[in-house]
Amino acid sequence: MKLLFDHHLSRKLVTRLADLFPESSHVILHGLDQAEDMAIWQCARDEGYVIVTKDSDFNDVVTLRGAPPKIVWIRVGNCTTTTIESIIRRSYPLIEFFYHHPQSAILEIM
C-alpha cells in the first residue's frame, strides 16, 4: 500500500510508518506542497497512491470524480505527529482491508 500524505500532515510520517507502508510519500517530495487538491489527486491517481489527509475537501473530490485514488480521512483536530502515527498504526488492519476492497473510496479514521 502506497500512502501519499497531504500537506496538513508531517512529512516525518513517511519514515515513521515505513515499516508498515514502505512505498509511501509526502506531497512535498513531489513538489506539491502548495498545489491545489486536484493536482494532488491527479498525482495520487497516476502513481497509485492512497491519499491520507485531514482535509475534508478530498471527500468532495472523490464524491464527484470517484476513485481511484482512495482517501483515508483522519478525523481529528489539531494533534501531534505522534498521535497521527498512533492512529494510523492502530488502523492498519482497517486500512489494509479498505485498500483491497474495490467498492470503497473513502475511509474515515479517528
Secondary structure, 3 states (H helix, E strand, C coil): CCEEECCCCCCHHHHHCCCCCCCCEEHHHHCCCCCCHHHHHHHHHHHCCEEEECCCHHHHHHHHHCCCCCEEEECCCCCCHHHHHHHHHHCHHHHHHHHHCCCCCEEEEC
